[in-house]
Amino acid sequence: MTLFEKRETELARDDRYRRDTEPVHAAVLAAAQRLCREDWTFSPHEIVRALPHLNEGSVRTHIVSRCCRNAPKNHAHRWPYFHRVGRGVYEILPPFRRTTPDVKTSHGEVAGGNRSGHATVRDVEIAPRSAIHAVISESEGWYVAECLEVAVVTQGRSLDETLANLKGALMQHLDDEELAQAGLSPKPRLVVNYETSAFAA
């Protein structure tokens, strides 16, 4: 099985979970609220283990960057849920702390009390993200493109062909409802990063 076929299989499996669950940032916050210690701290590894149905790289990116208030501003849309307090240690900020644990229902909804009176992800109006992010890497003579927010992966023999295939796959697989479930605007931009080794082979 090639790298592309393996990732396509993994993403197809992940997609079955993603369709009926909340956006990644909401799932990450809910997991942090369930797993945090008494001082409201947690590690990215704990959240990744708690969300095996989501892409590990996407979960880590949300923790250390998208949802971290004191991280470098690398993303247009961010949610200030966490604060990095040490190496591999993050703290839930006061507006998003809970005093009672959450229980996830079979529909992916979060049940449980919020007696603290603090805001939760459901209380905060979050604007849809305006971009889909994808990473292109080269493997065995093929360029493989994988989206971070949605379960789309494709390949091509050249960068131009891969980009064209990626746009076509997004248009084919994403309708307005799926975009909304992923927390994306109806006409998102496509932001592509090319990943390669920092050193010559």
N, C-alpha and C positions, 0 to 999 in steps of 0.2 A: 504494500500500500504506500503510495507516494505521500509526501508531506501535505500536498494540497488535498488529497482524498481523506487523509486523517483529520485535517482541520475541518473539512466540510462535514464529515461525520460527527465530529464533536459539536460543531455549531448547530447542526440539525437537532441533535439531542438537547442542547441548551435552549434552542428556540422553543421547544415544547413547554419548557418551564417559563420562559420569559413572556410569552403571549398573555398569560393570565396573572402576572405579578406586576407589582409597582415598578417605577423606574429604578435604575441602579442606585441613585443617590438616596432614595427613600428606603430601599432594602438595606443599604449600608447603615443608615441612621438607626433603623429599627433593630438591626443586629447589635450595634454598639450599645443601644439602650438596654438590651437584654443581657449582654455579656460583661458590661463594665464592672469594675471593682467599686468598693464603697467610696473611693475618692474620684469616681467617674472616669477613670483611665482604662485604656485597653490597648492592645497591639494590633497592627494590621493582620498578622498571621492568624489571630483569633477570629477576626471577621471573615477572612478568606475561608477558613475551615467551616465557618457557620453558613456559608453561602456557596456550597459546592456546585450548584446549578448555574452560577454566573461565571463569566470569564474572569479568571484570577487577575489578569493584568488590568482589566477594567475596574475591578473592585479595589485593587491597590491604588490605581490612579485617582479614584474618587477619594480615598482616605487621605493620601499624602498630598494631594494637590487640589482637586476640585472642591472638596468639602473642608479643607483646612484653611482657617482664617489667616494664619501667618506663613503660608506657603508662597513661593514666587507666583506672580500673576501670569500664568502660562495659558489660561483658558478664558474665553469671553464670558462664559456663564459659570458662576460658582455659588456654592451654598455654604454659609459660615456655620457649620455644625460643630467643628472640632478645632482644637488648638494643640500644636505639637509642643510637648513639654520636655521631651528628651529623646534620645536615640531610640526609635522604634516604639515610642510611647506617646499616645494622644489622649486628650481630655475632651469630654463632651462639654460644650459651653453651656452656661446656666439656662438660657432660654429653651434648650432642647433636652433638658434632663427630665427623667421620670422618677417617681417615687414607687411605682409598682411595675412589675415586669409585664411584658407583652406576650401574648400568645398568638401565633399566626394561624389563621383559619385555613381550611382546605382551598379557599379561593384566593389565598395570598394576602388577605386583608389582615390588619393588625387589630386584635381585640385586647381589651384590658383597660384598666382605669388610668387616669392621669390626674391624680389628686394634687399634684404639685401646683397646678394652675399655670404651668409653663407651656410655651408653644410647642406643638409637635409639627411634623411635616405636613399633616393634614390641615393645620391651622394657618399655614403660611402660603400665601398665593405666590406661586413660582412661575415665572415667565418661561414659555417654551424655549428650548435652545435653538439657535439659528444655524447650527452646523453639525454635520456628520463627520467624524474623524476616522481616518483610515491609515493603516500602516502597510507599506509595500516593502517586501524583503525578497531577496533572490535565493533560489534553492534549486540546485541541479538543472541549471539552464532555464528555469522558469521564474517569472516574477509573480509573487503571490500577494494579493491585496486582501486585507481583513479589516472590517469596520469594527470600531470599539463600542458604539452605542447600539447597533443592531446586528442581528445574526446574518451577515452577508459576507461571503468570501468568494474570490474569483482569481483567475490567473491569466497570464499571457506570455508570449515569447519576447515582448519588448515592453518598455514602460508605457509607450503610447497605446499599445494594444491592451495592456492591463487596465489602464485608466478608462479606456472606452468600454471595456467589458464590465468594469466596476459601475460606471454610470448606468449602463444597460441593466445590470442586475438590480441596482437600487430602484430604478423605474419599474421594473417588472414585479419585484417582491414587496414593495412598500406602498400601501395605500394610506389615505388620510387617517384611518383608525389606528393603523400600526404605528404611524408617525406620532400620533397623540399618546399612545401607550408608552412609547419610548421617550416621551417628554420633548419631542421635536416639533418645530413649527411646520406648517404645511409645505413650504418651499425652502428647505434648508440648503445651506452652502455645503460643499464638499471640501474638507481640508485634508490633504494627503501628506504624510511624512514618509521619507524613504529611509529605511533602516539598513545599515551596512556596518561591517567591521571597521573599527577605528585604526586598524593596523593592516598593512599589506599582507596578502596571503603568502 
